[in-house]
Amino acid sequence: MTLSLEQQTELIDYPFPIGPLGTPPKTIAWARKHRPLCPIRLPSGTPAWMLTRKQDIAMVLSDRRFSRNLTFHGAPRFVGEDFTAVPGGIFNLDPPDHTRVRQVIGPFYTRAGAERYRPLIERHAQSLLDAMAAGSNPVDLMQAYSNLLPLHSNCDILQVPVEFRARYLEYFHTQTNYEASAEEVAQATAQVIDFARRVIELRRDQPHHDDPIGALIQAEREGRISEQELVGTVCYLFVTGSEPLIPPLSTGLLTLLVHPQQLRQCIDDPALWPRAVEEVLRYHHNGVLGLPRVATEDVTVGDGLIRRGEAVCATMLGVTWDPKYYRHPEKFDIHRDTDGTATFGSGPHFCLGSSLTRVFLESAYRLLFERFPRLALALPASEIPWERNILFIRPVSLPVAW
């Protein structure tokens, strides 16, 4: 019989040391082999189970006995009251409420819906690349491109002035920072909720609703969703529509730069860029651990028992680096037969933005190397500093030259 989390005497502290150049922590592979139901301690001090095997993860993500509703008092948190504490957000709803709210914004994030945003993304990319070309050489690619393109694109998609959102950028970052105090995280979340309410008020009188926020406002007006669901889901769209895109953009570019032969193949044959995107998505999941779920009753998972009220984190890197399913997972190979779909999860909460992420990364990679085909790192890859104590790990800076 598995000991309960309260009875565990040896918990592994998270965050784990990451591998070279943003690759997965060795702890994940060790746990998959030795402790597939692994007791860990979140930065808040909360204990949780970490799952690392594909079959266990798939079961938990699709089983309704594991809830994503973490808005109750005492729910597991990474640090403090982060965005998983915001009531009504699609991120924190279980079916059927989750299904009802997702139906409102889902059409904007289908494959066809995402393609509709490609010209918008490319316009912002070209503008940033124009500024790069006219600026200093070398340059920090994080500051010139990777941090800005997700922000500008997301603001345009959601029809909110980037200058307005810029006032709140610090709060979005603090919400996902393990080094922040619980009080700082809670304050940041309150500011993000305030931001969402201000955005909604700015948008209420606009006649057009052909964007996700407009559709949510219209649905609330018609009584299909509540005001709490409106505010919470607007928070979700801003938190997940920008910050999580910075890591695969920056880490993906770094990975391509340290694999020059495969990068050159993509530059010479642009039809290969989608394959490069899929391999980046498989190779890196910059969320590393995954956000908690809570068991609503005792559930047997694999050879162990997760008890009612215990927290579970399913690391998708446990899936995409599992040698049972991916041959030599440590090898970056854009010519794999497999794709990056598993990184987006499964079940009802399969990532809403999976298609948009693919369109975004493909456009961002392709346009950067079309403009700067001889782009190269301006210092050894091993010297690049990393931001590790954050939900979405990424390089602190990425100096490049051309």
Backbone torsions as a table, in degrees:
resi	resn	phi	psi	omega
1	MET	NA	132.4	178.6
2	THR	-68.6	132.7	173.1
3	LEU	-65.6	146.7	176.6
4	SER	-68.8	165.3	177.8
5	LEU	-59.4	-37.2	179.6
6	GLU	-64.5	-26.9	-177.9
7	GLN	-88.6	-11.0	-178.1
8	GLN	-68.8	131.6	-179.3
9	THR	-100.8	-18.6	-179.4
10	GLU	-125.6	101.8	177.0
11	LEU	-109.7	140.4	179.2
12	ILE	-87.0	127.1	-177.3
13	ASP	-75.4	133.2	173.5
14	TYR	-105.5	141.8	12.7
15	PRO	-81.0	151.4	177.0
16	PHE	-86.2	154.6	172.7
17	PRO	-62.4	128.6	-179.4
18	ILE	-79.9	161.7	178.5
19	GLY	-79.1	179.0	-179.6
20	PRO	-59.3	136.3	174.8
21	LEU	55.8	39.2	173.7
22	GLY	80.2	10.9	178.1
23	THR	-75.1	165.7	-171.9
24	PRO	-61.0	148.5	173.1
25	PRO	-59.4	142.2	178.2
26	LYS	-63.1	-21.9	179.8
27	THR	-57.8	-34.3	-177.2
28	ILE	-66.9	-46.1	178.8
29	ALA	-64.8	-39.2	178.2
30	TRP	-62.3	-44.6	-178.6
31	ALA	-66.0	-39.1	178.9
32	ARG	-58.7	-37.4	-177.4
33	LYS	-82.1	-40.6	-170.2
34	HIS	-108.9	-32.5	-177.3
35	ARG	-142.2	74.6	-177.3
36	PRO	-60.3	-24.6	169.8
37	LEU	-110.4	92.3	-166.0
38	CYS	-106.8	124.3	178.2
39	PRO	-77.4	126.5	-180.0
40	ILE	-128.5	168.5	176.7
41	ARG	-121.6	120.4	177.6
42	LEU	-71.4	161.0	-179.6
43	PRO	-55.7	-26.5	177.3
44	SER	-72.0	-11.8	-174.2
45	GLY	96.4	-6.1	-179.4
46	THR	-73.9	131.3	175.7
47	PRO	-79.0	151.5	178.6
48	ALA	-154.6	159.9	172.9
49	TRP	-93.4	136.4	172.8
50	MET	-106.8	127.7	176.4
51	LEU	-101.6	140.4	-176.4
52	THR	-132.7	-1.1	-179.1
53	ARG	-106.9	140.1	-171.8
54	LYS	-55.9	-46.3	-175.5
55	GLN	-66.3	-37.3	178.0
56	ASP	-68.2	-42.4	-179.4
57	ILE	-65.0	-45.0	179.4
58	ALA	-59.9	-38.9	-179.8
59	MET	-64.8	-47.0	-177.1
60	VAL	-66.7	-39.6	-177.4
61	LEU	-68.1	-22.9	-177.7
62	SER	-106.9	-7.2	-175.7
63	ASP	-91.0	122.3	-175.6
64	ARG	-72.2	-3.9	174.1
65	ARG	-77.0	-4.9	174.9
66	PHE	-113.0	115.5	-171.1
67	SER	-98.3	142.7	172.5
68	ARG	-94.0	-2.0	-179.7
69	ASN	-78.8	100.3	-177.4
70	LEU	-111.4	27.6	-176.3
71	THR	-88.2	-0.2	-178.9
72	PHE	-82.0	156.9	178.8
73	HIS	-62.7	131.4	178.5
74	GLY	87.1	4.7	178.2
75	ALA	-63.5	152.6	-178.8
76	PRO	-64.9	136.7	179.8
77	ARG	-132.8	151.9	173.4
78	PHE	-68.0	-49.6	179.0
79	VAL	-129.9	-62.8	-178.8
80	GLY	-142.7	-152.9	-176.5
81	GLU	-76.6	79.7	-177.3
82	ASP	-85.1	-162.8	-174.2
83	PHE	-68.1	-13.7	174.7
84	THR	-75.0	-6.6	179.0
85	ALA	-95.3	-4.8	-175.3
86	VAL	-78.0	117.8	-177.7
87	PRO	-70.4	144.9	173.8
88	GLY	88.2	-15.9	-179.6
89	GLY	-68.1	144.5	-178.1
90	ILE	-57.7	-28.9	179.2
91	PHE	-63.5	-29.5	-172.9
92	ASN	-108.9	14.6	-179.5
93	LEU	-105.3	145.1	171.4
94	ASP	-100.5	157.1	172.5
95	PRO	-59.7	147.7	5.8
96	PRO	-86.8	-9.0	-179.7
97	ASP	-62.8	-42.0	177.6
98	HIS	-57.5	-44.8	-178.9
99	THR	-62.0	-42.7	-177.9
100	ARG	-63.7	-45.1	-179.6
101	VAL	-71.6	-39.3	-179.0
102	ARG	-62.6	-32.9	179.5
103	GLN	-62.3	-26.7	-179.3
104	VAL	-69.8	-43.9	-175.0
105	ILE	-104.0	-9.9	-177.7
106	GLY	-52.7	-43.4	-177.6
107	PRO	-58.5	-24.8	-180.0
108	PHE	-77.1	-13.5	-174.1
109	TYR	-119.5	12.2	171.3
110	THR	-69.9	175.9	178.3
111	ARG	-60.6	-44.5	179.1
112	ALA	-67.4	-39.7	178.3
113	GLY	-62.7	-40.3	179.6
114	ALA	-66.3	-39.1	179.0
115	GLU	-61.0	-30.6	178.4
116	ARG	-60.6	-26.8	-178.4
117	TYR	-91.4	-3.7	-177.1
118	ARG	-58.6	-47.2	179.5
119	PRO	-59.6	-37.5	178.9
120	LEU	-62.8	-47.6	180.0
121	ILE	-62.5	-43.2	-177.8
122	GLU	-67.3	-34.8	177.5
123	ARG	-63.0	-44.2	178.6
124	HIS	-67.7	-38.3	178.4
125	ALA	-62.1	-46.0	-179.3
126	GLN	-62.1	-39.0	178.8
127	SER	-62.8	-44.0	179.0
128	LEU	-67.2	-37.2	179.4
129	LEU	-70.3	-34.0	173.5
130	ASP	-59.5	-44.4	179.7
131	ALA	-65.1	-39.0	176.7
132	MET	-60.6	-46.6	-177.6
133	ALA	-62.4	-31.9	-178.6
134	ALA	-88.7	-6.0	-175.0
135	GLY	-101.2	-155.4	-175.3
136	SER	-77.2	155.6	177.6
137	ASN	-140.7	113.8	10.1
138	PRO	-75.6	173.7	-178.7
139	VAL	-143.9	155.0	173.7
140	ASP	-83.1	111.2	-176.4
141	LEU	-66.1	-26.3	176.3
142	MET	-62.3	-49.1	-176.7
143	GLN	-74.4	-33.4	-174.8
144	ALA	-85.9	-22.9	-169.8
145	TYR	-142.6	-57.8	-168.4
146	SER	-67.4	-36.0	178.6
147	ASN	-78.0	-28.4	-171.2
148	LEU	-91.0	-38.0	-175.3
149	LEU	-62.1	-44.8	176.1
150	PRO	-61.5	-40.4	-178.5
151	LEU	-63.1	-51.7	-177.0
152	HIS	-65.6	-41.4	-179.1
153	SER	-65.8	-44.4	-178.2
154	ASN	-64.6	-40.6	178.4
155	CYS	-63.4	-39.0	179.3
156	ASP	-69.0	-42.8	178.9
157	ILE	-60.3	-40.7	-177.6
158	LEU	-91.5	2.1	175.2
159	GLN	56.5	52.4	176.7
160	VAL	-129.3	131.4	-180.0
161	PRO	-58.0	131.7	-177.8
162	VAL	-62.3	-30.5	179.3
163	GLU	-64.4	-35.4	179.0
164	PHE	-67.8	-45.2	-178.9
165	ARG	-68.9	-30.1	-176.9
166	ALA	-58.3	-27.8	179.4
167	ARG	-65.0	-21.7	-172.9
168	TYR	-108.6	3.3	-173.6
169	LEU	-56.9	-39.8	-178.9
170	GLU	-58.4	-37.2	-176.9
171	TYR	-71.0	-38.7	177.1
172	PHE	-62.1	-39.2	-179.3
173	HIS	-69.2	-42.8	-177.9
174	THR	-63.4	-35.4	-179.3
175	GLN	-56.4	-27.4	-174.5
176	THR	-112.3	16.1	-174.3
177	ASN	-100.9	122.3	-179.1
178	TYR	-72.3	-19.1	-178.3
179	GLU	-86.8	-11.9	177.3
180	ALA	-72.1	154.1	175.8
181	SER	-79.5	163.6	177.8
182	ALA	-58.5	-37.4	179.8
183	GLU	-66.6	-41.7	179.5
184	GLU	-65.2	-39.8	178.6
185	VAL	-64.6	-45.1	180.0
186	ALA	-62.1	-41.6	178.8
187	GLN	-64.6	-41.0	178.9
188	ALA	-62.9	-41.8	179.1
189	THR	-63.2	-41.1	177.3
190	ALA	-61.6	-37.8	178.8
191	GLN	-69.0	-37.0	178.3
192	VAL	-67.0	-39.4	176.0
193	ILE	-62.9	-41.9	177.2
194	ASP	-61.5	-41.4	177.0
195	PHE	-59.5	-46.2	-179.7
196	ALA	-60.5	-42.5	178.7
197	ARG	-63.1	-40.0	179.3
198	ARG	-65.8	-40.4	177.2
199	VAL	-60.9	-45.9	-179.7
200	ILE	-59.6	-42.5	179.1
201	GLU	-65.7	-37.0	176.7
202	LEU	-63.2	-33.3	-172.1
203	ARG	-94.5	-14.4	-171.4
204	ARG	-58.5	-37.3	-174.4
205	ASP	-91.8	2.8	177.3
206	GLN	-76.0	136.3	-174.5
207	PRO	-75.0	-21.0	-174.3
208	HIS	-98.2	142.4	-178.9
209	HIS	-130.3	35.6	-177.4
210	ASP	-93.6	39.1	175.7
211	ASP	-147.7	165.9	-174.8
212	PRO	-58.0	-44.8	-178.3
213	ILE	-68.2	-42.0	177.3
214	GLY	-59.1	-40.3	179.5
215	ALA	-66.3	-38.5	177.7
216	LEU	-65.5	-42.6	178.5
217	ILE	-61.7	-42.5	178.7
218	GLN	-65.1	-40.4	179.3
219	ALA	-64.7	-38.2	177.8
220	GLU	-67.7	-38.3	178.9
221	ARG	-63.2	-34.6	-178.5
222	GLU	-86.9	-2.7	177.9
223	GLY	83.4	12.4	-179.4
224	ARG	-82.7	-24.8	172.9
225	ILE	-134.5	161.2	-179.2
226	SER	-87.6	167.7	175.9
227	GLU	-62.7	-39.1	178.5
228	GLN	-61.5	-41.0	178.1
229	GLU	-67.8	-35.4	176.3
230	LEU	-61.5	-53.2	-177.3
231	VAL	-64.4	-46.4	-177.8
232	GLY	-62.8	-38.5	-177.8
233	THR	-77.2	-31.5	172.7
234	VAL	-63.5	-41.4	173.5
235	CYS	-55.4	-47.1	-178.5
236	TYR	-58.6	-44.7	-176.7
237	LEU	-63.6	-34.0	178.9
238	PHE	-79.5	-38.6	-179.3
239	VAL	-67.3	-44.8	-173.5
240	THR	-90.8	-14.0	-175.4
241	GLY	-85.7	-6.6	-176.8
242	SER	-133.9	-62.3	-174.8
243	GLU	-54.3	-44.8	-178.7
244	PRO	-71.7	-12.0	178.2
245	LEU	-85.1	-19.8	-179.3
246	ILE	-63.1	-44.9	-178.6
247	PRO	-63.1	-50.9	-179.0
248	PRO	-65.8	-27.6	176.1
249	LEU	-68.4	-51.3	-176.4
250	SER	-74.1	-47.5	-179.5
251	THR	-67.5	-36.0	177.1
252	GLY	-63.8	-42.5	178.4
253	LEU	-64.2	-41.8	176.9
254	LEU	-60.0	-44.4	-178.1
255	THR	-64.0	-39.5	176.9
256	LEU	-65.5	-39.9	-179.1
257	LEU	-65.9	-29.8	178.8
258	VAL	-90.7	4.2	171.1
259	HIS	-125.4	68.1	-169.8
260	PRO	-61.0	-31.2	-179.5
261	GLN	-66.1	-44.8	178.7
262	GLN	-69.2	-36.1	176.3
263	LEU	-61.7	-44.5	179.7
264	ARG	-62.4	-36.4	177.3
265	GLN	-61.4	-39.9	179.1
266	CYS	-68.5	-41.2	179.4
267	ILE	-63.3	-41.4	-178.9
268	ASP	-74.4	-29.3	-179.2
269	ASP	-132.6	88.7	-176.2
270	PRO	-57.9	-16.4	177.0
271	ALA	-65.2	-14.0	179.8
272	LEU	-85.5	-11.3	-177.4
273	TRP	-58.3	-42.0	176.9
274	PRO	-58.6	-35.1	178.5
275	ARG	-69.0	-37.5	177.0
276	ALA	-63.3	-40.7	178.2
277	VAL	-61.5	-45.2	-179.2
278	GLU	-60.4	-39.9	-178.5
279	GLU	-73.2	-35.8	174.2
280	VAL	-60.6	-44.2	-179.0
281	LEU	-65.2	-33.2	176.0
282	ARG	-73.2	-44.1	-171.6
283	TYR	-71.0	-34.3	-178.3
284	HIS	-123.9	130.5	163.5
285	HIS	-127.3	99.5	-166.6
286	ASN	-74.4	-3.1	170.5
287	GLY	-79.2	-16.0	176.8
288	VAL	58.6	-73.1	-170.5
289	LEU	-86.5	-38.2	-172.0
290	GLY	90.9	148.3	-176.3
291	LEU	-80.8	153.6	-172.7
292	PRO	-70.2	153.6	162.4
293	ARG	-121.2	164.1	-179.8
294	VAL	-125.1	133.5	177.1
295	ALA	-73.2	130.2	179.2
296	THR	-92.6	-6.6	172.7
297	GLU	-158.4	171.0	177.3
298	ASP	-65.2	131.4	-178.2
299	VAL	-136.8	132.8	173.4
300	THR	-83.4	126.3	178.1
301	VAL	-126.1	117.0	-174.6
302	GLY	60.3	-125.7	180.0
303	ASP	-98.3	8.8	-175.6
304	GLY	-122.8	174.0	-179.1
305	LEU	-120.8	126.4	172.3
306	ILE	-104.0	123.6	-174.0
307	ARG	-89.1	157.3	179.0
308	ARG	-53.5	130.4	178.6
309	GLY	91.0	-8.6	-180.0
310	GLU	-83.1	148.8	-178.5
311	ALA	-90.0	146.3	179.9
312	VAL	-133.5	133.2	173.7
313	CYS	-119.2	128.9	-178.7
314	ALA	-108.7	105.8	-179.7
315	THR	-81.2	119.2	-177.9
316	MET	-69.8	-19.7	173.0
317	LEU	-65.7	-24.2	173.4
318	GLY	-63.5	-30.2	178.5
319	VAL	-82.7	-54.3	-170.1
320	THR	-74.4	-9.6	173.9
321	TRP	-115.2	19.0	179.4
322	ASP	-81.0	115.1	-177.4
323	PRO	-63.7	-14.8	175.8
324	LYS	-67.6	-27.0	-174.1
325	TYR	-117.7	-19.0	-179.2
326	TYR	-131.1	112.5	-178.4
327	ARG	-64.8	127.8	-178.4
328	HIS	46.7	64.5	-175.7
329	PRO	-61.2	-22.8	-179.6
330	GLU	-74.0	-10.3	-179.3
331	LYS	-92.0	124.4	175.6
332	PHE	-80.1	118.7	-172.8
333	ASP	-146.0	105.7	-178.2
334	ILE	-71.6	-7.8	-178.2
335	HIS	-98.9	14.8	176.6
336	ARG	-61.6	154.4	172.8
337	ASP	-79.2	-25.3	-179.3
338	THR	-82.1	162.8	178.7
339	ASP	-121.3	-170.2	-174.8
340	GLY	-98.6	13.7	-173.6
341	THR	-57.2	-37.9	-175.6
342	ALA	-60.9	-23.0	-179.0
343	THR	-67.1	-19.6	-177.5
344	PHE	-90.7	5.2	177.9
345	GLY	86.7	-160.8	178.6
346	SER	-160.1	175.2	179.6
347	GLY	78.9	-166.9	-175.0
348	PRO	-58.8	-30.2	-177.6
349	HIS	-96.0	21.4	172.9
350	PHE	-50.3	133.5	-168.5
351	CYS	-50.4	121.2	179.8
352	LEU	-59.7	-34.6	-173.7
353	GLY	-94.8	20.4	-175.7
354	SER	-61.2	-44.6	-179.7
355	SER	-69.2	-40.7	179.6
356	LEU	-65.4	-38.3	176.9
357	THR	-59.2	-42.8	-180.0
358	ARG	-64.4	-46.3	178.6
359	VAL	-60.9	-44.0	-178.5
360	PHE	-61.3	-52.3	-176.0
361	LEU	-66.3	-41.8	179.6
362	GLU	-59.8	-45.4	179.6
363	SER	-65.2	-44.5	-176.5
364	ALA	-64.6	-45.0	179.3
365	TYR	-64.5	-51.6	-173.7
366	ARG	-59.9	-48.6	-176.3
367	LEU	-67.2	-36.7	178.2
368	LEU	-60.3	-47.5	-174.9
369	PHE	-83.1	-17.0	169.1
370	GLU	-67.8	-40.5	-179.4
371	ARG	-75.7	-39.3	-176.4
372	PHE	-127.8	72.3	-175.7
373	PRO	-65.4	-17.6	179.6
374	ARG	-106.0	20.8	178.3
375	LEU	-57.9	137.1	-179.5
376	ALA	-147.8	158.1	175.8
377	LEU	-64.0	142.1	-178.9
378	ALA	-95.4	3.6	174.5
379	LEU	-155.1	163.9	-180.0
380	PRO	-59.0	140.6	-177.6
381	ALA	-56.7	-33.2	-178.1
382	SER	-68.0	-14.9	-178.4
383	GLU	-96.6	-1.0	-179.6
384	ILE	-70.9	127.1	-179.8
385	PRO	-78.6	149.3	-176.9
386	TRP	-120.6	142.3	170.8
387	GLU	-92.4	106.7	-169.9
388	ARG	-104.1	-32.1	-174.1
389	ASN	-89.2	55.0	-178.5
390	ILE	-149.6	152.8	-177.8
391	LEU	-56.5	-44.1	-177.4
392	PHE	-109.1	92.2	-175.7
393	ILE	-66.0	148.7	179.8
394	ARG	-164.5	164.9	174.1
395	PRO	-63.2	145.4	172.6
396	VAL	-70.2	-43.5	177.1
397	SER	-143.0	158.3	-178.0
398	LEU	-142.3	79.2	-177.3
399	PRO	-69.2	128.9	-179.9
400	VAL	-134.8	159.5	177.4
401	ALA	-141.0	164.6	178.9
402	TRP	-148.9	NA	NA
